[in-house]
Amino acid sequence: MWHTLRMGFLSFETAIAVTGKSRRTLWRRLQDEVLQRSDARGRTLIDSDWVRRNSTLPLDGQEWDLVVAADSGDAAAQCEVGTLCLQAGLHDSAVFWFREAAEHGLPDALHWLAHCHVTGKGVPQSDDLALSFLAKAAAAGHTIASEQMSGIKSRLLR
């Protein structure tokens, strides 16, 4: 169960991923209307109410909690937000979240990145990168990825 984290600000990168606005457009908006500040790590933070109002994702309360958790570094939440983005057709945003979660070694995120590379959703289609992510997911214990790798190996060894 995801718990609501009461935060008034989200990172600039999260704002880009959730709103679908380009870096340049978002910077212009920051100059005009959006409350911002910096955190101890030097990240630009943006008013979360503005981000939520401008979100391209249809987010209910629980899904918004996922975004907040993902922004704070929760790998499982990052992967879940990635799947929400993928389902909504926001492929670039999905890949952003899957990469964030994959940096934490999350097997599901690695498997989703393999899927994105096979299909060319959010990234250029690349069988080589897809296979690399699939192998990493399998090595990290992802059951489906392990079965898929076994299937690939058996076909290669025929």
One Martini backbone bead per residue (centre of mass of N, CA, C, O) as a GRO file, in nm:
protein
  158
    1MET     BB    1   0.096   0.036   0.023
    2TRP     BB    2   0.047   0.362  -0.036
    3HIS     BB    3   0.169   0.662   0.096
    4THR     BB    4   0.112   0.971   0.176
    5LEU     BB    5   0.316   1.239   0.074
    6ARG     BB    6   0.378   1.551   0.210
    7MET     BB    7   0.443   1.750  -0.065
    8GLY     BB    8   0.514   2.064  -0.232
    9PHE     BB    9   0.744   1.916  -0.407
   10LEU     BB   10   0.902   1.856  -0.726
   11SER     BB   11   1.092   1.757  -0.960
   12PHE     BB   12   1.179   1.852  -1.269
   13GLU     BB   13   1.181   1.566  -1.397
   14THR     BB   14   0.898   1.491  -1.306
   15ALA     BB   15   0.751   1.722  -1.448
   16ILE     BB   16   0.823   1.631  -1.730
   17ALA     BB   17   0.703   1.338  -1.716
   18VAL     BB   18   0.402   1.429  -1.631
   19THR     BB   19   0.348   1.672  -1.849
   20GLY     BB   20   0.524   1.661  -2.131
   21LYS     BB   21   0.720   1.880  -2.116
   22SER     BB   22   0.965   2.055  -2.205
   23ARG     BB   23   1.236   2.189  -2.079
   24ARG     BB   24   1.197   2.470  -2.204
   25THR     BB   25   0.901   2.515  -2.132
   26LEU     BB   26   0.933   2.482  -1.829
   27TRP     BB   27   1.130   2.716  -1.784
   28ARG     BB   28   0.936   2.934  -1.879
   29ARG     BB   29   0.718   2.875  -1.665
   30LEU     BB   30   0.898   2.934  -1.422
   31GLN     BB   31   0.926   3.239  -1.485
   32ASP     BB   32   0.610   3.307  -1.472
   33GLU     BB   33   0.441   3.095  -1.231
   34VAL     BB   34   0.627   2.894  -1.073
   35LEU     BB   35   0.694   2.749  -0.791
   36GLN     BB   36   1.032   2.749  -0.658
   37ARG     BB   37   1.318   2.537  -0.568
   38SER     BB   38   1.578   2.402  -0.369
   39ASP     BB   39   1.771   2.145  -0.273
   40ALA     BB   40   2.040   1.988  -0.122
   41ARG     BB   41   2.111   1.859  -0.425
   42GLY     BB   42   2.024   2.096  -0.644
   43ARG     BB   43   1.736   2.064  -0.712
   44THR     BB   44   1.468   2.141  -0.888
   45LEU     BB   45   1.165   2.265  -0.757
   46ILE     BB   46   0.808   2.203  -0.785
   47ASP     BB   47   0.498   2.264  -0.759
   48SER     BB   48   0.274   2.008  -0.717
   49ASP     BB   49   0.007   2.139  -0.802
   50TRP     BB   50   0.099   2.220  -1.085
   51VAL     BB   51   0.174   1.941  -1.184
   52ARG     BB   52  -0.105   1.811  -1.147
   53ARG     BB   53  -0.266   2.011  -1.333
   54ASN     BB   54  -0.042   1.935  -1.585
   55SER     BB   55  -0.106   1.653  -1.625
   56THR     BB   56  -0.122   1.377  -1.865
   57LEU     BB   57  -0.219   1.208  -1.635
   58PRO     BB   58  -0.464   1.007  -1.503
   59LEU     BB   59  -0.491   1.090  -1.157
   60ASP     BB   60  -0.532   0.960  -0.870
   61GLY     BB   61  -0.453   0.944  -0.549
   62GLN     BB   62  -0.274   0.686  -0.563
   63GLU     BB   63  -0.114   0.771  -0.816
   64TRP     BB   64   0.006   1.024  -0.692
   65ASP     BB   65   0.160   0.877  -0.470
   66LEU     BB   66   0.349   0.738  -0.671
   67VAL     BB   67   0.486   0.992  -0.777
   68VAL     BB   68   0.600   1.084  -0.508
   69ALA     BB   69   0.762   0.824  -0.452
   70ALA     BB   70   0.928   0.832  -0.713
   71ASP     BB   71   1.064   1.109  -0.658
   72SER     BB   72   1.198   0.980  -0.380
   73GLY     BB   73   1.314   0.677  -0.503
   74ASP     BB   74   1.101   0.458  -0.554
   75ALA     BB   75   1.130   0.192  -0.757
   76ALA     BB   76   0.846   0.069  -0.765
   77ALA     BB   77   0.703   0.336  -0.831
   78GLN     BB   78   0.854   0.399  -1.090
   79CYS     BB   79   0.753   0.150  -1.243
   80GLU     BB   80   0.450   0.208  -1.211
   81VAL     BB   81   0.454   0.479  -1.359
   82GLY     BB   82   0.559   0.361  -1.621
   83THR     BB   83   0.304   0.189  -1.678
   84LEU     BB   84   0.107   0.424  -1.688
   85CYS     BB   85   0.243   0.565  -1.926
   86LEU     BB   86   0.223   0.334  -2.128
   87GLN     BB   87  -0.092   0.312  -2.120
   88ALA     BB   88  -0.110   0.633  -2.212
   89GLY     BB   89   0.127   0.674  -2.443
   90LEU     BB   90   0.394   0.771  -2.263
   91HIS     BB   91   0.688   0.663  -2.356
   92ASP     BB   92   0.908   0.857  -2.256
   93SER     BB   93   0.816   0.853  -1.960
   94ALA     BB   94   0.840   0.553  -1.915
   95VAL     BB   95   1.146   0.533  -1.963
   96PHE     BB   96   1.231   0.716  -1.742
   97TRP     BB   97   1.118   0.538  -1.506
   98PHE     BB   98   1.262   0.273  -1.577
   99ARG     BB   99   1.548   0.387  -1.546
  100GLU     BB  100   1.530   0.468  -1.255
  101ALA     BB  101   1.468   0.177  -1.149
  102ALA     BB  102   1.717   0.034  -1.284
  103GLU     BB  103   1.933   0.181  -1.107
  104HIS     BB  104   1.820  -0.016  -0.862
  105GLY     BB  105   1.770  -0.314  -1.000
  106LEU     BB  106   1.488  -0.358  -1.111
  107PRO     BB  107   1.359  -0.618  -1.281
  108ASP     BB  108   1.100  -0.497  -1.407
  109ALA     BB  109   1.239  -0.255  -1.544
  110LEU     BB  110   1.425  -0.419  -1.726
  111HIS     BB  111   1.195  -0.561  -1.876
  112TRP     BB  112   1.058  -0.305  -1.985
  113LEU     BB  113   1.304  -0.209  -2.147
  114ALA     BB  114   1.301  -0.444  -2.337
  115HIS     BB  115   1.023  -0.388  -2.454
  116CYS     BB  116   1.084  -0.103  -2.564
  117HIS     BB  117   1.314  -0.199  -2.759
  118VAL     BB  118   1.146  -0.395  -2.929
  119THR     BB  119   0.905  -0.170  -2.999
  120GLY     BB  120   0.997   0.145  -2.985
  121LYS     BB  121   0.907   0.267  -2.703
  122GLY     BB  122   1.079   0.569  -2.637
  123VAL     BB  123   1.277   0.418  -2.835
  124PRO     BB  124   1.487   0.283  -3.025
  125GLN     BB  125   1.496   0.015  -3.197
  126SER     BB  126   1.659  -0.276  -3.016
  127ASP     BB  127   1.766  -0.593  -2.989
  128ASP     BB  128   2.028  -0.565  -2.829
  129LEU     BB  129   1.912  -0.404  -2.587
  130ALA     BB  130   1.688  -0.597  -2.519
  131LEU     BB  131   1.870  -0.838  -2.451
  132SER     BB  132   2.029  -0.699  -2.229
  133PHE     BB  133   1.785  -0.639  -2.041
  134LEU     BB  134   1.686  -0.929  -2.022
  135ALA     BB  135   1.944  -1.044  -1.892
  136LYS     BB  136   1.937  -0.860  -1.643
  137ALA     BB  137   1.663  -0.952  -1.539
  138ALA     BB  138   1.736  -1.249  -1.508
  139ALA     BB  139   1.981  -1.202  -1.315
  140ALA     BB  140   1.771  -1.053  -1.103
  141GLY     BB  141   1.506  -1.272  -1.105
  142HIS     BB  142   1.324  -1.269  -1.349
  143THR     BB  143   1.113  -1.508  -1.451
  144ILE     BB  144   1.028  -1.432  -1.740
  145ALA     BB  145   1.311  -1.360  -1.842
  146SER     BB  146   1.429  -1.641  -1.795
  147GLU     BB  147   1.239  -1.788  -1.991
  148GLN     BB  148   1.315  -1.622  -2.240
  149MET     BB  149   1.617  -1.693  -2.238
  150SER     BB  150   1.578  -1.997  -2.268
  151GLY     BB  151   1.434  -1.982  -2.542
  152ILE     BB  152   1.666  -1.849  -2.693
  153LYS     BB  153   1.883  -2.061  -2.638
  154SER     BB  154   1.737  -2.306  -2.764
  155ARG     BB  155   1.730  -2.183  -3.052
  156LEU     BB  156   2.044  -2.147  -3.084
  157LEU     BB  157   2.106  -2.475  -3.018
  158ARG     BB  158   1.973  -2.627  -3.279
   0.00000   0.00000   0.00000
